[in-house]
Amino acid sequence: MKLFYSPGACSLSPHIVACELGMPLDLVKVDLKNKTLEGGGDFSEINPKGYVPVLQLDGGERLTEGPAIVQFLAEQKPEAALLPEPGNLNRYRVQEWLNYISTELHKTFVPLFWNGSDEQKAAARDKLAERFRYVDSQLTGDYLLGEQFSVADAYLFTVANWLDRLEIDTGDWPRLQAFQQRMRERPGVQEALRAEGLLES
């Protein structure tokens, strides 16, 4: 399988999941600004939506949208239990978190990364503070589901990393800080970060 990614972008989430599962991926780096592929090629021909991640399967089919990709990957190795089985309430808790992270956290960063006005940026920072305060209140165990690592944790880690990148103070969210540190210590996370040039060897 092939993963089209941009270092540190939301494509880091499925990259982490694949590493956690021990699933090798061919990585193709994407320049999101110019919509080009490393080594040449038009990324718009890969994904007309214009953004990562894209997972290309061995048969040539392509899957887009991070929450869909991480669930697909997890189901390739159900024994790893990164996504609870159908019918288990925790499966829907994972989907609940994937939706929340996607719509309430991920998208709120957009004005901060893509030339929002000062007013839009201020509003985004206020919303992020409110929403990460909620996340912090829910991290009562090691992970979002308590002691069980899931695909939702990979997505939360990826998005929460952007707080540091934007120099947003996380001091009021000690549980989130502890979660991020716990995630950084996971070998699968370190493998993905290192492959994307985000962690020194």
FENJOBEL-V506821 format. One record per residue. N is the residue number from 0. PHI is phi in degrees with one decimal (* if undefined). BURIAL is I if it has 9 or more other C-alpha atoms within 8 Angstrom, else O. D_FIRST is the distance of its C-alpha to the first C-alpha in Angstrom with 2 decimals. Layout:
# FENJOBEL-V506821
<<N PHI BURIAL D_FIRST> <N PHI BURIAL D_FIRST>>
This chain:
# FENJOBEL-V506821
<<0 * I 0.00> <1 -125.6 I 3.77> <2 -113.0 I 6.79> <3 -88.5 I 10.10> <4 -142.3 I 12.81> <5 -129.9 I 16.49> <6 -53.8 I 18.05> <7 78.6 I 19.71> <8 -75.9 I 19.02> <9 -62.6 I 17.92> <10 -65.9 I 14.24> <11 -63.1 I 15.37> <12 -60.9 I 15.58> <13 -65.3 I 11.99> <14 -62.0 I 11.42> <15 -61.3 I 14.40> <16 -60.0 I 13.38> <17 -61.4 I 10.22> <18 -64.8 I 12.72> <19 -61.6 I 15.33> <20 -86.3 I 13.42> <21 70.5 O 12.61> <22 -101.0 O 8.85> <23 -70.1 O 7.52> <24 -128.0 O 5.32> <25 -83.6 O 6.21> <26 -98.3 O 8.83> <27 -124.2 I 10.79> <28 -78.5 I 14.19> <29 -117.2 I 16.11> <30 -90.0 I 19.91> <31 -70.0 I 20.71> <32 -66.6 O 24.37> <33 -98.4 O 24.09> <34 57.7 I 20.89> <35 -123.5 I 19.64> <36 -100.1 I 16.61> <37 -61.3 I 17.19> <38 90.9 O 18.26> <39 107.2 O 19.36> <40 124.2 O 18.42> <41 -97.5 I 19.22> <42 -64.8 I 16.93> <43 -61.3 I 19.09> <44 -76.6 O 17.71> <45 -82.1 O 14.19> <46 -139.8 I 15.81> <47 -59.9 O 19.56> <48 -67.4 O 20.09> <49 88.4 I 19.79> <50 -139.4 O 18.08> <51 -92.8 I 15.01> <52 -88.3 I 12.73> <53 -132.1 I 10.36> <54 -107.8 I 6.96> <55 -100.5 I 5.69> <56 -79.3 I 4.81> <57 -61.8 O 5.27> <58 -84.6 O 8.78> <59 100.1 O 8.83> <60 -66.0 O 9.88> <61 -122.1 O 9.73> <62 -121.4 I 10.86> <63 -118.1 I 13.23> <64 77.0 I 15.70> <65 -52.6 I 15.04> <66 -59.3 I 17.09> <67 -69.8 I 15.27> <68 -65.0 I 11.77> <69 -64.9 I 13.29> <70 -70.2 I 15.03> <71 -59.8 O 12.15> <72 -60.9 I 10.41> <73 -60.5 I 13.94> <74 -75.5 O 14.63> <75 -73.6 O 12.02> <76 -135.7 I 14.43> <77 -61.5 I 17.73> <78 -64.0 O 19.75> <79 -77.3 O 18.75> <80 58.3 I 20.66> <81 -82.2 I 18.90> <82 -142.0 I 19.79> <83 -57.6 O 23.08> <84 -69.6 O 23.45> <85 -55.4 O 24.72> <86 94.9 O 28.44> <87 -80.0 O 28.50> <88 -55.3 O 29.98> <89 -64.9 O 27.77> <90 -61.6 I 24.72> <91 -79.4 O 26.56> <92 -65.3 I 27.61> <93 -61.5 I 24.01> <94 -65.3 I 23.57> <95 -59.9 O 26.92> <96 -67.9 I 25.85> <97 -59.2 I 22.59> <98 -66.9 I 24.84> <99 -63.8 I 27.49> <100 -62.4 I 25.30> <101 -66.5 I 23.75> <102 -90.2 I 27.10> <103 -99.8 I 29.70> <104 -105.9 I 28.19> <105 -51.4 I 25.27> <106 -68.3 O 27.12> <107 -69.2 I 30.37> <108 -74.3 I 29.14> <109 -51.9 I 28.79> <110 -61.7 I 32.41> <111 -77.7 I 32.14> <112 -100.0 O 29.21> <113 -122.3 O 30.03> <114 57.2 O 33.75> <115 -70.2 I 35.37> <116 -69.1 O 39.15> <117 -57.8 O 41.02> <118 -65.9 O 41.86> <119 -65.5 I 38.29> <120 -65.8 I 37.17> <121 -63.5 O 40.02> <122 -64.4 O 39.22> <123 -63.5 I 35.55> <124 -63.0 O 36.66> <125 -64.4 O 39.08> <126 -66.3 I 36.53> <127 -62.4 I 34.04> <128 -60.4 O 36.89> <129 -63.4 O 37.79> <130 -76.2 I 34.31> <131 -73.3 I 33.38> <132 -62.4 I 36.80> <133 -63.8 O 35.77> <134 -57.2 I 32.49> <135 -57.6 I 34.58> <136 -67.4 O 37.00> <137 -91.0 O 34.33> <138 -84.0 I 32.89> <139 -90.0 I 35.42> <140 -123.4 O 33.18> <141 -68.2 I 30.49> <142 -134.4 I 27.83> <143 -62.5 I 27.94> <144 -97.3 I 28.41> <145 101.2 I 30.84> <146 -98.7 O 29.75> <147 -97.7 O 26.35> <148 -68.5 I 23.31> <149 -138.5 I 21.03> <150 -61.5 I 18.22> <151 -65.1 I 21.19> <152 -66.2 I 22.25> <153 -62.7 I 19.13> <154 -71.1 I 19.88> <155 -60.7 I 23.57> <156 -57.0 I 23.15> <157 -60.3 I 21.16> <158 -71.1 I 23.80> <159 -66.2 I 26.73> <160 -60.2 I 25.81> <161 -68.3 O 26.87> <162 -61.2 I 30.38> <163 -65.6 I 30.85> <164 -59.4 O 29.48> <165 -94.8 O 32.12> <166 57.0 O 34.75> <167 -91.5 O 35.35> <168 -65.7 O 37.43> <169 -107.9 I 35.94> <170 -59.5 O 39.07> <171 -83.4 O 40.08> <172 -125.1 I 36.91> <173 -63.1 I 37.19> <174 -69.4 I 34.93> <175 -65.0 I 32.12> <176 -59.3 I 32.82> <177 -65.3 O 32.73> <178 -61.9 I 29.44> <179 -62.0 I 27.84> <180 -66.2 O 29.27> <181 -60.9 I 28.14> <182 -65.0 I 24.55> <183 -61.9 I 24.78> <184 -86.1 O 25.87> <185 -73.2 O 22.83> <186 -57.0 O 20.91> <187 -64.9 I 17.48> <188 -66.5 I 18.84> <189 -62.4 I 20.30> <190 -62.4 I 17.16> <191 -67.3 I 15.38> <192 -61.0 I 18.66> <193 -65.6 I 19.15> <194 -65.2 O 15.84> <195 -92.1 I 16.82> <196 75.4 O 20.32> <197 -105.7 I 21.94> <198 -144.8 O 23.33> <199 -66.8 O 25.39> <200 -69.4 O 24.46>>
